[in-house]
Amino acid sequence: MNQILASVDIHSTVAVYIQIENHIQFAIASSKLKAGDQLPSVRELSERVGVNPNTVAKAYRDLEVMGLLYTRRGMGVFVNKGIEAKCREDCRKRIITRMHEVVAESKAAGLSKKDVLDIVDRSIATDASPYAETPAQLLSFAKKKKAAK
């Protein structure tokens, strides 16, 4: 769990509570978190990430409302049973939708199929986590392509 939430970026344009929610959903979808696994307490996670406890509490509440987590009074917050397949499907749908939007924007901006595939390949090759700053090697790719045209 430490590794999963280590990539929360308080400087990202994506709200921290959404990053926490997404990281937990991604971890469930990829089986890094399994039914019955305990999450850090609100206080522990808020200290680790460096945010207000209310931010973490909101993320946990939202995930509970979605049916992904449950709270046992005095025990903690846990991953719910039987939600892995639904979580995996929901994550994939959301990612496919975002990828479709990006590809459509790329085509509208005049990028070729080769350019788009090259950017995807370079993105996959990076070790960047979600919500982190775009790696310089990808931004430099955009400048090179722009200057070459």
Backbone as JSON, one array per atom type, in Angstrom:
{
  "sequence": "MNQILASVDIHSTVAVYIQIENHIQFAIASSKLKAGDQLPSVRELSERVGVNPNTVAKAYRDLEVMGLLYTRRGMGVFVNKGIEAKCREDCRKRIITRMHEVVAESKAAGLSKKDVLDIVDRSIATDASPYAETPAQLLSFAKKKKAAK",
  "N": [[0.83, -1.21, 0.0], [2.02, 1.17, 0.65], [3.64, 1.8, -1.56], [1.7, 2.16, -3.51], [0.27, 4.51, -2.92], [2.32, 6.29, -2.82], [2.77, 7.82, -5.01], [1.07, 9.97, -5.06], [0.57, 13.26, -5.95], [0.84, 16.32, -4.68], [1.05, 18.65, -6.04], [-0.14, 18.38, -8.44], [-2.58, 19.01, -11.07], [-4.8, 17.56, -10.69], [-7.14, 16.93, -8.21], [-6.2, 16.02, -4.87], [-7.78, 14.19, -3.38], [-9.1, 12.87, -5.41], [-6.96, 11.7, -6.74], [-6.15, 9.89, -4.74], [-8.45, 8.27, -4.58], [-8.43, 7.24, -7.23], [-5.92, 5.91, -7.33], [-6.36, 3.88, -5.46], [-8.49, 2.54, -6.69], [-7.16, 1.73, -9.07], [-5.27, 0.03, -7.93], [-6.88, -1.99, -6.9], [-8.06, -2.9, -9.28], [-5.81, -3.91, -10.57], [-5.1, -5.95, -8.96], [-3.3, -5.43, -6.91], [-4.25, -4.61, -4.56], [-6.36, -6.52, -2.53], [-9.49, -8.2, -1.76], [-10.44, -7.65, 1.56], [-8.02, -6.57, 2.35], [-6.39, -4.21, 4.41], [-6.51, -0.68, 4.57], [-4.4, 2.22, 5.09], [-4.89, 4.19, 8.07], [-6.97, 7.15, 8.23], [-5.63, 9.29, 9.43], [-2.94, 8.39, 9.36], [-2.47, 8.14, 6.56], [-2.97, 10.77, 5.72], [-0.88, 12.13, 6.97], [1.31, 10.9, 5.73], [0.96, 11.6, 3.03], [0.81, 14.3, 3.26], [-1.42, 15.99, 3.55], [-4.58, 17.48, 4.5], [-6.49, 15.68, 6.92], [-9.23, 15.55, 6.3], [-9.28, 15.44, 3.54], [-8.37, 12.87, 2.88], [-10.33, 11.43, 4.24], [-12.58, 12.13, 2.75], [-12.0, 10.89, 0.28], [-11.97, 8.17, 1.08], [-14.63, 7.97, 1.98], [-16.05, 8.42, -0.44], [-15.19, 6.17, -1.91], [-16.28, 4.22, -0.35], [-19.01, 4.7, -0.69], [-19.15, 4.0, -3.36], [-18.95, 1.35, -3.06], [-16.55, 0.02, -2.89], [-14.92, 0.01, -0.65], [-15.08, -0.72, 2.9], [-15.87, 0.16, 6.27], [-14.85, -0.86, 9.45], [-15.82, -0.28, 12.54], [-13.5, 0.94, 14.84], [-11.64, -0.79, 13.87], [-10.76, -0.28, 11.24], [-10.31, 0.59, 7.72], [-11.26, -1.28, 4.92], [-10.78, -3.3, 1.92], [-13.5, -4.14, -0.05], [-15.32, -7.22, -0.67], [-15.64, -9.1, -3.73], [-15.54, -7.1, -5.71], [-13.6, -6.75, -7.56], [-13.67, -7.41, -10.4], [-15.65, -5.63, -11.37], [-14.47, -3.21, -10.67], [-12.14, -3.33, -12.22], [-13.28, -3.31, -14.8], [-14.59, -0.8, -14.76], [-12.38, 0.94, -14.46], [-10.97, 0.4, -16.83], [-12.86, 1.22, -18.76], [-12.98, 3.97, -18.2], [-10.34, 4.74, -18.75], [-10.1, 4.01, -21.46], [-11.97, 5.77, -22.57], [-10.73, 8.24, -22.0], [-8.36, 7.9, -23.46], [-9.39, 7.72, -26.03], [-10.38, 10.33, -26.34], [-7.97, 11.77, -26.28], [-6.64, 10.73, -28.54], [-8.42, 11.55, -30.55], [-8.17, 14.34, -30.25], [-5.49, 14.56, -30.95], [-5.51, 13.81, -33.65], [-7.1, 15.89, -34.63], [-5.36, 17.98, -34.21], [-3.49, 17.53, -36.06], [-1.52, 15.56, -35.79], [0.2, 12.7, -36.9], [-0.62, 9.18, -37.34], [1.67, 7.69, -36.84], [3.13, 9.51, -35.24], [1.45, 9.64, -32.96], [1.5, 6.96, -32.09], [4.23, 6.74, -31.57], [4.53, 8.53, -29.44], [2.91, 7.23, -27.57], [4.38, 4.83, -27.26], [6.76, 5.88, -26.18], [5.74, 6.96, -23.83], [4.91, 4.67, -22.49], [7.39, 3.54, -22.06], [8.49, 5.16, -20.12], [8.94, 5.64, -16.58], [7.08, 6.98, -15.24], [4.63, 8.0, -12.87], [1.01, 8.07, -12.51], [-0.41, 11.35, -12.68], [1.91, 12.67, -12.17], [4.37, 15.1, -13.16], [4.7, 15.69, -16.67], [7.12, 13.74, -18.29], [10.29, 15.09, -19.26], [11.48, 14.07, -21.58], [9.31, 13.39, -23.17], [8.09, 15.85, -23.6], [10.14, 17.13, -24.96], [10.09, 15.66, -27.28], [7.77, 16.63, -28.47], [8.57, 19.22, -29.08], [10.66, 18.77, -30.9], [9.27, 17.55, -33.0], [7.57, 19.6, -33.67], [9.35, 21.57, -34.53], [10.45, 20.32, -36.71], [8.53, 20.32, -38.65]],
  "CA": [[0.0, 0.0, 0.0], [2.91, 2.34, 0.68], [4.04, 2.1, -2.93], [0.53, 2.55, -4.3], [-0.09, 5.91, -2.67], [3.52, 7.11, -2.8], [2.82, 8.68, -6.18], [0.12, 11.09, -4.97], [1.32, 14.49, -6.18], [0.03, 17.45, -4.18], [1.2, 19.77, -6.98], [-0.86, 18.05, -9.68], [-3.84, 19.72, -11.31], [-5.86, 16.64, -10.26], [-7.34, 17.05, -6.77], [-5.57, 14.94, -4.12], [-8.74, 13.15, -3.01], [-9.37, 12.09, -6.62], [-5.78, 10.87, -6.94], [-6.22, 8.79, -3.78], [-9.51, 7.37, -5.05], [-7.99, 6.56, -8.44], [-4.84, 4.98, -7.01], [-6.95, 2.72, -4.8], [-9.21, 1.81, -7.74], [-6.18, 1.09, -9.94], [-4.66, -1.06, -7.17], [-7.87, -3.08, -6.86], [-8.2, -3.41, -10.65], [-4.6, -4.64, -10.95], [-4.9, -6.98, -7.92], [-2.3, -5.05, -5.91], [-5.08, -4.64, -3.34], [-7.32, -7.62, -2.64], [-10.59, -8.19, -0.78], [-10.02, -7.83, 2.94], [-6.8, -5.8, 2.66], [-6.64, -3.01, 5.21], [-5.88, 0.55, 4.12], [-3.89, 3.04, 6.2], [-5.9, 5.05, 8.72], [-7.08, 8.5, 7.66], [-4.54, 10.11, 9.99], [-1.66, 7.9, 8.84], [-2.33, 8.49, 5.15], [-2.89, 12.22, 5.58], [0.48, 12.52, 7.35], [2.23, 10.39, 4.72], [0.79, 12.36, 1.78], [0.98, 15.72, 3.59], [-2.66, 16.7, 3.3], [-5.55, 17.53, 5.59], [-7.2, 14.42, 7.1], [-10.54, 15.6, 5.63], [-9.07, 15.07, 2.14], [-8.32, 11.4, 2.87], [-11.65, 10.96, 4.67], [-13.49, 12.28, 1.6], [-11.67, 9.82, -0.68], [-12.45, 6.91, 1.65], [-16.11, 8.0, 1.95], [-16.47, 8.24, -1.84], [-14.94, 4.78, -2.28], [-17.25, 3.42, 0.4], [-20.29, 4.89, -1.38], [-19.04, 3.22, -4.6], [-18.97, -0.06, -2.7], [-15.22, -0.57, -2.98], [-14.35, -0.1, 0.69], [-16.0, -0.72, 4.03], [-15.23, 0.52, 7.53], [-15.24, -1.6, 10.66], [-15.6, 0.63, 13.66], [-12.42, 0.58, 15.73], [-10.73, -1.73, 13.21], [-10.14, 0.38, 10.1], [-10.94, 0.61, 6.4], [-10.86, -2.48, 4.2], [-11.26, -3.5, 0.56], [-14.7, -4.97, -0.07], [-15.25, -8.48, -1.43], [-16.42, -9.23, -4.96], [-15.59, -5.86, -6.49], [-12.42, -6.67, -8.43], [-14.04, -7.4, -11.83], [-16.34, -4.37, -11.66], [-13.47, -2.14, -10.57], [-11.28, -3.47, -13.4], [-14.06, -2.86, -15.95], [-14.8, 0.65, -14.64], [-11.1, 1.6, -14.74], [-10.68, 0.27, -18.26], [-13.78, 2.09, -19.51], [-12.57, 5.35, -18.0], [-9.07, 4.94, -19.46], [-10.39, 3.95, -22.89], [-12.64, 7.03, -22.91], [-9.72, 9.31, -22.01], [-7.44, 7.66, -24.58], [-10.12, 8.08, -27.25], [-10.4, 11.79, -26.41], [-6.62, 12.23, -26.61], [-6.37, 10.38, -29.93], [-9.24, 12.45, -31.38], [-7.52, 15.66, -30.19], [-4.24, 14.45, -31.7], [-5.86, 13.85, -35.07], [-7.58, 17.24, -34.92], [-4.2, 18.88, -34.18], [-2.63, 17.22, -37.2], [-0.51, 14.54, -35.54], [0.01, 11.48, -37.7], [-0.74, 7.93, -36.59], [3.02, 7.35, -36.39], [3.45, 10.4, -34.12], [0.67, 9.23, -31.8], [2.03, 5.67, -31.63], [5.56, 7.0, -31.02], [4.31, 9.14, -28.13], [2.41, 6.16, -26.68], [5.52, 3.96, -26.96], [7.67, 6.6, -25.27], [5.05, 7.07, -22.54], [4.97, 3.35, -21.84], [8.78, 3.3, -21.69], [8.86, 5.95, -18.94], [8.57, 5.06, -15.29], [6.29, 8.02, -14.59], [3.38, 7.58, -12.24], [-0.11, 8.96, -12.86], [-0.52, 12.68, -12.08], [3.23, 13.3, -12.07], [4.68, 16.01, -14.26], [5.05, 15.0, -17.91], [8.58, 13.62, -18.41], [10.91, 16.02, -20.2], [11.74, 13.41, -22.87], [8.1, 13.46, -23.98], [7.91, 17.24, -24.01], [11.15, 17.44, -25.97], [9.6, 15.02, -28.5], [6.82, 17.56, -29.08], [9.34, 20.35, -29.64], [11.37, 18.28, -32.1], [8.3, 17.34, -34.09], [7.07, 20.91, -34.06], [10.39, 22.27, -35.25], [10.73, 19.6, -37.95], [7.46, 20.53, -39.64]],
  "C": [[0.87, 1.25, 0.0], [3.29, 2.78, -0.73], [2.89, 2.68, -3.74], [0.24, 4.04, -4.14], [1.12, 6.83, -2.6], [3.54, 8.1, -3.95], [1.73, 9.75, -6.19], [0.94, 12.37, -5.03], [0.46, 15.68, -5.77], [0.12, 18.66, -5.09], [0.47, 19.53, -8.3], [-2.1, 18.9, -9.84], [-5.03, 18.85, -10.93], [-5.94, 16.7, -8.74], [-6.79, 15.81, -6.05], [-6.56, 13.84, -3.78], [-9.08, 12.27, -4.21], [-8.17, 11.19, -6.93], [-5.8, 9.66, -6.0], [-7.27, 7.77, -4.22], [-9.04, 6.56, -6.25], [-6.89, 5.54, -8.15], [-5.39, 3.71, -6.34], [-7.73, 1.88, -5.82], [-8.25, 1.08, -8.67], [-5.55, -0.11, -9.23], [-5.61, -2.26, -7.06], [-7.97, -3.72, -8.24], [-7.0, -4.26, -11.06], [-4.22, -5.71, -9.94], [-3.74, -6.68, -6.96], [-2.96, -4.94, -4.54], [-6.14, -5.72, -3.55], [-8.39, -7.48, -1.55], [-10.03, -8.48, 0.61], [-8.77, -7.08, 3.32], [-7.19, -4.53, 3.41], [-5.86, -1.83, 4.63], [-5.33, 1.3, 5.32], [-5.03, 3.86, 6.81], [-5.89, 6.41, 8.05], [-5.91, 9.35, 8.14], [-3.19, 9.7, 9.42], [-1.44, 8.31, 7.39], [-2.21, 9.99, 4.95], [-1.5, 12.73, 5.95], [1.48, 12.1, 6.28], [2.18, 11.23, 3.45], [1.0, 13.86, 2.03], [-0.23, 16.56, 3.28], [-3.54, 16.67, 4.54], [-6.26, 16.17, 5.71], [-8.57, 14.39, 6.42], [-10.44, 15.18, 4.16], [-9.09, 13.54, 2.0], [-9.69, 10.83, 3.24], [-12.65, 11.05, 3.53], [-13.25, 11.16, 0.59], [-12.2, 8.48, -0.18], [-13.97, 6.84, 1.63], [-16.63, 7.74, 0.54], [-16.31, 6.78, -2.26], [-15.88, 3.83, -1.54], [-18.63, 3.5, -0.27], [-20.3, 4.09, -2.69], [-19.07, 1.72, -4.32], [-17.62, -0.74, -2.74], [-14.58, -0.82, -1.62], [-15.46, -0.24, 1.72], [-15.2, -0.41, 5.29], [-15.76, -0.36, 8.63], [-14.82, -0.74, 11.83], [-14.49, 0.1, 14.59], [-11.39, -0.35, 15.1], [-10.01, -1.08, 12.02], [-10.97, 0.29, 8.83], [-10.36, -0.55, 5.59], [-11.42, -2.5, 2.78], [-12.41, -4.5, 0.61], [-14.49, -6.23, -0.91], [-16.08, -8.38, -2.7], [-16.49, -8.01, -5.84], [-14.47, -5.76, -7.52], [-12.8, -6.54, -9.9], [-14.73, -6.1, -12.21], [-15.37, -3.19, -11.63], [-12.56, -2.15, -11.8], [-12.01, -2.93, -14.64], [-14.26, -1.35, -15.93], [-13.51, 1.42, -14.97], [-10.79, 1.55, -16.22], [-11.58, 1.16, -19.1], [-13.33, 3.55, -19.42], [-11.29, 5.66, -18.77], [-9.29, 4.93, -20.97], [-11.05, 5.24, -23.36], [-11.62, 8.16, -22.99], [-8.75, 9.15, -23.17], [-8.1, 8.04, -25.91], [-10.12, 9.61, -27.43], [-9.04, 12.33, -26.84], [-6.28, 11.92, -28.06], [-7.16, 11.3, -30.87], [-8.64, 13.85, -31.4], [-6.24, 15.65, -31.02], [-4.49, 14.54, -33.2], [-6.29, 15.25, -35.47], [-6.42, 18.24, -34.98], [-3.19, 18.56, -35.27], [-1.52, 16.22, -36.93], [-0.82, 13.3, -36.38], [-0.15, 10.28, -36.77], [0.62, 7.53, -36.03], [3.42, 8.21, -35.19], [2.75, 9.93, -32.85], [1.23, 7.93, -31.23], [3.42, 5.84, -31.01], [5.44, 7.6, -29.62], [3.83, 8.09, -27.13], [3.56, 5.24, -26.29], [6.48, 4.62, -25.97], [7.04, 6.76, -23.88], [5.12, 5.76, -21.77], [6.38, 3.08, -21.33], [9.21, 4.09, -20.45], [8.39, 5.24, -17.68], [7.67, 6.03, -14.52], [5.0, 7.45, -14.0], [2.26, 8.52, -12.67], [-0.03, 10.26, -12.07], [0.83, 13.36, -11.87], [3.4, 14.23, -13.26], [5.07, 15.2, -15.5], [6.57, 14.94, -18.04], [9.13, 14.51, -19.51], [11.15, 15.37, -21.57], [10.5, 13.41, -23.76], [7.86, 14.88, -24.47], [8.92, 17.64, -25.07], [10.77, 16.79, -27.31], [8.65, 15.98, -29.22], [7.54, 18.72, -29.73], [10.07, 19.95, -30.9], [10.43, 18.14, -33.27], [7.8, 18.67, -34.6], [8.09, 21.64, -34.94], [10.66, 21.62, -36.61], [9.7, 19.87, -39.03], [7.51, 21.9, -40.25]]
}
